[in-house]
């Protein structure tokens, strides 16, 4: 006899923290499948266990909907543009785009980016340290570092960040502010198409120019190039910003961890993987849509229903990760799934690892005595599931 899954509120991290949400432990142990109360017009499921998440994220019967289409796209006209990134792109267009980008995001190519990454990091930290014994590590470093690299690599003008950043963040946070996310769809697409037109008129040494050439030669569809540009604006740097800020806060807040990594750099590869596992960026949720009925643990996910697979909870599953809530910078067996798997696994995973590694190395080198400032805790946006500090006051 099938049990009725409980209905829960969307789990959020406790106020003033990065998380994870307190509910993860109970859900992992007793409730691997639950329904979440997010929209009266749409059924959504919440799946937390590692084996289930790992299987579902690569299941071809599940697709990622755009914010225009789910949970409620009934009020949108057929001619309204969709906010389609690489994660929502399907079929031959998606395959051709990933193939075109394979070399640009390969391990070999990312190694060539390292000198530029180190130069960017050193310059930002020098500016942060100039003339003051303390500063904000988010505004001075964690925020601009991945953004500068993304703009240089893709060909997006850094000088226009005050225009595109608010729109990109609204789209990224559409899980909580759906109306605002939909509102920015047209201007974001217009920004990207304007950039593409500019690359046609004035080619440059960047990825957008390269993809425009592939498009004009018939290898790629125009919509695929647009989806790449949207991907880079919305998620191509922001998740790395969050990881850098949360990683530094975690190392500083856990007694002895910052000093341990500073003095034992041989731990850096395992430390980076452990931070990727340990930190619940974006609350670790990926929203998928069932294209046919799917059974799991005696429950049926019906066609058209949304399934929230929770990477951050899966990465705290004690059946896979011993002592899962402990930060272990030397953890040797670490099959975390923060970058997903299957056809839509994160194409920028090698670059993200490189950016986090360079960021940590640069901060450890520049500020060996880095510490949190007493009486000035980090500030947070507690309404958002995307939990990383808005400010990180530190002294050196």
C-alpha positions as CSV (number, residue, x, y, z in Angstrom):
1,X,0.0,0.0,0.0
2,X,1.5,3.3,-1.0
3,X,2.1,5.9,1.6
4,X,1.1,9.5,1.1
5,X,4.2,11.7,1.0
6,X,4.2,14.7,3.4
7,X,3.8,18.2,2.2
8,X,6.6,20.5,3.4
9,X,7.6,24.1,3.1
10,X,10.6,24.8,0.9
11,X,13.6,24.2,3.2
12,X,15.7,27.3,3.8
13,X,18.9,27.7,5.7
14,X,18.7,29.3,9.2
15,X,18.9,33.1,9.1
16,X,22.4,34.5,9.1
17,X,24.0,31.3,7.8
18,X,24.8,29.6,4.5
19,X,23.1,26.4,5.7
20,X,22.4,23.7,5.0
21,X,18.7,23.8,6.0
22,X,18.1,21.9,9.2
23,X,15.5,19.7,7.5
24,X,18.1,17.8,5.4
25,X,19.0,15.3,8.1
26,X,15.4,14.3,8.8
27,X,14.5,14.1,5.1
28,X,17.6,12.0,4.3
29,X,16.8,9.6,7.2
30,X,13.1,9.3,7.1
31,X,11.5,11.1,4.0
32,X,13.5,10.6,0.8
33,X,10.5,11.9,-1.2
34,X,8.3,14.8,-0.1
35,X,6.0,17.3,-1.7
36,X,6.8,20.9,-1.4
37,X,4.3,23.8,-1.1
38,X,5.4,26.4,-3.7
39,X,2.5,26.9,-6.1
40,X,-1.1,25.9,-5.9
41,X,-1.2,25.3,-9.6
42,X,1.7,22.9,-9.8
43,X,2.8,19.8,-8.0
44,X,6.5,19.7,-7.0
45,X,8.6,17.0,-5.4
46,X,11.7,17.2,-3.2
47,X,14.2,14.4,-3.4
48,X,17.3,14.3,-1.2
49,X,19.1,11.0,-1.0
50,X,22.4,10.6,-3.0
51,X,21.5,7.5,-5.0
52,X,18.1,9.0,-6.0
53,X,19.5,12.4,-6.9
54,X,22.4,10.9,-8.8
55,X,20.0,8.7,-10.8
56,X,17.4,11.4,-11.5
57,X,19.8,14.1,-12.6
58,X,20.9,12.0,-15.5
59,X,17.5,10.5,-16.3
60,X,16.5,11.4,-20.0
61,X,12.8,11.4,-18.9
62,X,13.5,14.6,-17.0
63,X,14.1,18.0,-18.5
64,X,14.9,21.3,-17.0
65,X,12.1,23.9,-17.6
66,X,12.7,27.6,-18.1
67,X,11.3,30.0,-15.6
68,X,8.9,31.1,-18.4
69,X,7.3,27.6,-18.5
70,X,7.1,26.4,-14.9
71,X,5.5,26.2,-12.4
72,X,2.8,28.3,-14.2
73,X,3.3,29.4,-17.7
74,X,-0.4,29.6,-18.6
75,X,-0.4,33.4,-18.6
76,X,2.4,33.7,-21.1
77,X,1.7,34.1,-24.8
78,X,3.2,31.7,-27.3
79,X,5.3,34.5,-28.8
80,X,6.8,35.6,-25.5
81,X,10.6,34.8,-25.4
82,X,11.8,32.1,-23.1
83,X,14.8,32.4,-20.8
84,X,16.6,29.3,-22.2
85,X,20.2,28.7,-20.9
86,X,22.4,25.7,-21.8
87,X,20.7,23.8,-18.9
88,X,17.3,24.1,-20.6
89,X,18.5,23.6,-24.2
90,X,17.8,20.1,-25.5
91,X,18.4,17.9,-28.5
92,X,20.7,18.5,-31.4
93,X,21.1,22.2,-30.6
94,X,22.4,21.4,-27.1
95,X,24.7,18.6,-28.4
96,X,26.2,20.9,-31.1
97,X,26.8,23.7,-28.6
98,X,28.5,21.5,-26.0
99,X,30.7,20.0,-28.8
100,X,31.7,23.5,-30.0
101,X,32.7,24.4,-26.4
102,X,34.5,21.2,-25.5
103,X,38.0,22.5,-26.1
104,X,37.4,26.0,-24.5
105,X,36.5,24.4,-21.2
106,X,38.8,21.4,-21.3
107,X,41.4,20.7,-18.6
108,X,44.2,21.5,-21.1
109,X,42.7,24.9,-22.0
110,X,41.8,25.8,-18.4
111,X,45.5,25.3,-17.5
112,X,46.3,28.1,-20.0
113,X,43.9,30.4,-18.2
114,X,45.8,30.0,-14.9
115,X,48.3,32.9,-15.3
116,X,45.5,35.3,-16.1
117,X,43.5,34.1,-13.2
118,X,46.4,34.6,-10.8
119,X,47.1,38.0,-12.2
120,X,43.4,39.0,-11.7
121,X,43.4,37.7,-8.1
122,X,46.7,39.3,-7.2
123,X,45.6,42.7,-8.5
124,X,42.3,42.6,-6.7
125,X,43.9,41.6,-3.4
126,X,46.6,44.3,-3.7
127,X,43.8,46.9,-4.2
128,X,41.9,45.5,-1.2
129,X,44.9,45.7,1.0
130,X,46.0,49.2,0.0
131,X,45.9,51.6,2.9
132,X,43.7,49.7,5.3
133,X,44.1,46.9,7.8
134,X,40.6,45.5,7.1
135,X,38.0,45.3,4.3
136,X,35.1,43.5,2.8
137,X,36.3,40.3,1.1
138,X,33.1,40.0,-0.9
139,X,33.1,43.4,-2.6
140,X,36.8,43.6,-2.8
141,X,37.5,40.1,-4.1
142,X,34.9,37.3,-4.2
143,X,32.5,39.3,-6.3
144,X,34.7,40.8,-9.0
145,X,37.2,37.9,-9.4
146,X,35.0,35.4,-11.2
147,X,33.1,38.2,-13.0
148,X,36.2,39.7,-14.5
149,X,37.3,36.2,-15.7
150,X,33.9,35.5,-17.2
151,X,33.8,38.9,-19.0
152,X,37.3,38.4,-20.4
153,X,36.7,34.9,-21.6
154,X,33.2,35.3,-23.0
155,X,33.5,38.8,-24.3
156,X,31.0,40.6,-22.1
157,X,31.8,44.2,-21.3
158,X,32.7,44.4,-17.5
159,X,32.0,48.1,-17.7
160,X,28.3,47.4,-18.2
161,X,28.0,45.2,-15.1
162,X,25.8,47.7,-13.2
163,X,23.2,47.2,-16.0
164,X,23.3,43.4,-16.5
165,X,24.1,42.1,-13.0
166,X,20.7,43.0,-11.4
167,X,18.8,41.3,-14.2
168,X,21.1,38.2,-14.1
169,X,20.6,37.9,-10.4
170,X,16.8,38.3,-10.7
171,X,16.8,35.4,-13.3
172,X,19.0,33.3,-11.0
173,X,16.7,33.8,-8.0
174,X,13.5,33.2,-10.0
175,X,12.7,30.2,-7.7
176,X,11.7,32.8,-5.1
177,X,10.9,35.8,-7.3
178,X,9.3,34.2,-10.3
179,X,7.6,37.4,-11.5
180,X,10.8,39.4,-11.4
181,X,12.7,36.7,-13.2
182,X,10.2,36.6,-16.0
183,X,10.3,40.4,-16.2
184,X,14.0,40.5,-17.0
185,X,13.7,37.8,-19.8
186,X,13.3,40.3,-22.6
187,X,16.0,42.8,-21.6
188,X,18.5,40.0,-20.9
189,X,17.9,38.4,-24.3
190,X,18.1,41.9,-25.9
191,X,21.5,42.4,-24.1
192,X,22.9,39.1,-25.4
193,X,21.6,39.6,-29.0
194,X,23.1,43.1,-29.1
195,X,26.4,41.6,-28.0
196,X,26.2,38.9,-30.7
197,X,25.5,41.6,-33.4
198,X,28.5,43.5,-32.1
199,X,30.7,40.5,-32.4
200,X,29.7,40.1,-36.0
201,X,30.6,43.7,-36.7
202,X,33.7,43.8,-34.5
203,X,35.2,40.3,-34.0
204,X,37.3,39.8,-30.9
205,X,39.4,37.1,-29.2
206,X,36.6,35.7,-27.1
207,X,34.1,32.8,-26.9
208,X,31.1,34.8,-28.2
209,X,33.0,35.8,-31.3
210,X,34.0,32.1,-31.8
211,X,30.4,30.9,-31.4
212,X,29.1,33.6,-33.8
213,X,31.5,32.3,-36.4
214,X,30.3,28.7,-35.8
215,X,26.7,30.0,-36.1
216,X,27.4,31.9,-39.4
217,X,29.0,28.8,-40.8
218,X,26.0,26.7,-40.1
219,X,27.4,24.6,-37.2
220,X,25.3,26.3,-34.5
221,X,21.8,27.7,-34.4
222,X,21.4,31.4,-33.4
223,X,19.3,30.3,-30.4
224,X,22.2,28.1,-29.1
225,X,24.6,31.1,-29.1
226,X,22.0,33.2,-27.3
227,X,21.5,30.4,-24.7
228,X,25.3,30.3,-24.1
229,X,25.4,34.1,-23.5
230,X,22.4,33.8,-21.1
231,X,24.1,30.9,-19.3
232,X,27.3,32.9,-18.7
233,X,25.4,36.0,-17.5
234,X,23.1,34.1,-15.1
235,X,25.2,31.3,-13.7
236,X,28.6,31.4,-15.4
237,X,30.2,33.4,-12.6
238,X,27.7,33.8,-9.8
239,X,27.9,30.3,-8.4
240,X,31.7,30.7,-8.3
241,X,31.3,34.0,-6.5
242,X,29.2,32.2,-3.9
243,X,31.7,29.3,-3.6
244,X,34.6,31.7,-3.1
245,X,32.9,33.7,-0.5
246,X,31.4,30.7,1.4
247,X,34.7,28.8,1.2
248,X,36.7,31.7,2.8
249,X,34.0,32.2,5.4
250,X,34.0,28.4,6.2
251,X,37.8,28.3,6.6
252,X,37.8,31.3,8.8
253,X,34.9,30.3,11.0
254,X,36.1,26.7,11.6
255,X,38.9,26.9,14.2
256,X,42.3,26.0,12.6
257,X,41.1,25.2,9.1
258,X,42.4,28.4,7.5
259,X,45.8,27.9,9.1
260,X,45.8,24.2,8.2
261,X,45.3,24.9,4.5
262,X,47.8,27.8,4.6
263,X,50.5,25.6,6.1
264,X,49.7,22.4,4.1
265,X,49.2,23.4,0.5
266,X,49.4,19.7,-0.5
267,X,45.8,19.5,0.8
268,X,44.6,22.0,-1.8
269,X,43.1,19.5,-4.3
270,X,41.2,17.5,-1.7
271,X,40.2,20.8,0.1
272,X,38.7,22.2,-3.0
273,X,36.6,19.1,-3.6
274,X,35.5,19.0,0.0
275,X,34.4,22.6,0.0
276,X,32.4,21.9,-3.2
277,X,30.7,19.0,-1.4
278,X,30.3,20.8,2.0
279,X,28.9,24.2,0.9
280,X,25.2,24.2,-0.1
281,X,25.4,26.8,-2.8
282,X,21.9,27.7,-4.2
283,X,20.6,25.3,-1.6
284,X,21.8,22.7,-4.0
285,X,18.4,22.5,-5.9
286,X,17.9,21.6,-9.5
287,X,14.4,21.8,-10.8
288,X,13.4,19.2,-13.4
289,X,10.2,18.4,-15.2
290,X,8.9,14.9,-15.8
291,X,8.1,14.2,-19.5
292,X,6.4,10.8,-18.5
293,X,5.4,9.1,-15.3
294,X,8.3,8.0,-13.1
295,X,8.2,5.7,-10.0
296,X,10.4,6.3,-7.0
297,X,10.1,4.7,-3.5
298,X,6.4,3.8,-4.2
299,X,5.5,7.3,-5.4
300,X,4.6,8.3,-8.9
301,X,6.0,11.5,-10.4
302,X,3.4,12.3,-13.1
303,X,4.1,13.8,-16.4
304,X,4.3,17.6,-16.1
305,X,5.2,17.6,-12.4
306,X,8.3,19.3,-11.1
307,X,11.0,17.4,-9.2
308,X,13.5,19.3,-7.1
309,X,16.6,17.2,-6.8
310,X,18.7,18.5,-3.9
311,X,22.4,18.2,-4.7
312,X,23.4,19.8,-1.4
313,X,21.4,17.2,0.6
314,X,22.8,14.4,-1.5
315,X,26.3,15.6,-0.7
316,X,25.5,15.3,3.0
317,X,24.2,11.7,2.7
318,X,25.9,9.7,5.4
319,X,25.6,6.4,3.5
320,X,28.1,7.8,1.0
321,X,30.1,10.4,3.0
322,X,31.3,9.3,6.5
323,X,30.7,12.0,9.1
324,X,29.0,14.1,6.3
325,X,28.5,17.3,8.4
326,X,32.2,17.6,9.2
327,X,34.5,19.6,7.0
328,X,37.4,17.3,6.2
329,X,40.0,19.1,4.0
330,X,41.8,15.8,3.5
331,X,38.8,13.7,2.5
332,X,40.1,11.3,-0.1
333,X,37.0,9.5,-1.3
334,X,34.6,12.3,-2.3
335,X,32.2,11.5,-5.1
336,X,30.2,14.7,-4.7
337,X,27.8,15.7,-7.5
338,X,27.8,19.4,-7.2
339,X,28.5,19.7,-10.9
340,X,25.7,17.3,-11.8
341,X,26.1,14.4,-14.3
342,X,24.7,13.2,-17.6
343,X,24.0,15.3,-20.7
344,X,23.7,18.6,-18.7
345,X,26.7,18.2,-16.3
346,X,28.3,21.6,-15.8
347,X,30.6,22.3,-18.8
348,X,32.5,24.8,-16.7
349,X,33.4,22.5,-13.9
350,X,37.2,22.5,-14.7
351,X,37.2,26.3,-14.8
352,X,35.2,26.6,-11.6
353,X,37.7,24.3,-9.8
354,X,40.6,26.4,-11.2
355,X,39.0,29.7,-10.0
356,X,38.3,28.4,-6.5
357,X,41.9,27.0,-6.3
358,X,43.5,30.2,-7.5
359,X,41.3,32.3,-5.2
360,X,42.2,30.3,-2.1
361,X,45.9,30.2,-3.0
362,X,46.0,34.0,-3.6
363,X,44.2,34.9,-0.4
364,X,46.4,32.5,1.7
365,X,49.5,34.0,0.2
366,X,48.5,37.6,0.5
367,X,46.8,37.4,3.9
368,X,48.4,34.6,6.0
369,X,46.9,36.1,9.2
370,X,43.4,36.7,7.7
371,X,40.6,36.7,10.4
372,X,37.0,37.7,10.8
373,X,36.4,41.1,12.4
374,X,34.9,40.9,15.9
375,X,31.6,42.6,16.2
376,X,31.0,42.8,12.4
377,X,29.3,39.5,11.3
378,X,28.7,38.9,7.6
379,X,25.4,40.1,6.2
380,X,23.0,37.8,4.4
381,X,19.9,37.9,2.2
382,X,17.8,35.5,4.3
383,X,14.9,35.6,1.8
384,X,16.9,33.8,-0.9
385,X,17.8,30.1,-1.1
386,X,21.1,31.2,-2.7
387,X,22.9,31.7,0.5
388,X,26.3,33.3,0.5
389,X,27.4,36.4,2.5
390,X,26.6,39.8,1.0
391,X,29.5,41.2,3.0
392,X,32.5,39.5,4.7
393,X,34.4,41.9,7.0
394,X,37.9,40.7,7.6
395,X,41.2,41.9,8.9
396,X,44.7,41.0,8.0
